């Protein structure tokens, strides 16, 4: 499974598809239009957190600017009747924090603003996901969230498991992304 991609934008579309060149190999990544625009133009360096979706007829990569967005996407996929296209549509319409608030507050009006989400689907999202938000997704409002997300992607790229990464990041403390990664690596080395 591909957990993250660091490379150069080779091409992108307004609809939210990015071609990321990683060492001469182009990976087509589906993302939100906002994420595609934030990646910059052709030639810009990007680091995307990736969800690899395997179907019978295709392997599709979905990319996100943060781990919180990726975890929200995966949480949405766990809801009954929600596939990758609808989950991406939800994240294209609602910020992560707004999505979490809408689910926890059972705000069907906000959820129904998403193209493809009617009242019944909104009710299903609330039913399936209410109470699971805090357990499954780190809020984006945490001041440390951005650095932790970047450190997590770096450690995933180095081949560490999610369990190892979680334990190491808890021990890492505060600081810049580089400081968190160094501390996490020291914690991982001391356990082996």
Secondary structure, DSSP 8 states (H G I E B T S, - for coil): ---EEEEEEEEE-TTSEEEEEETTEEEEEE--HHHHHHT-STT-EEEEEEEEEE-SS-EEEEEESSHHHHHHHHHHHTSTT--HHHHHHHHHHS-HHHHHHHHHTT-HHHHTTSTT--HHHHHHHHHHHTTTHHHH---TT-TTHHHHHHHHHHHHHTT--HHHHHHHHHHH-SS-HHHHHHHHHHHHHHH-
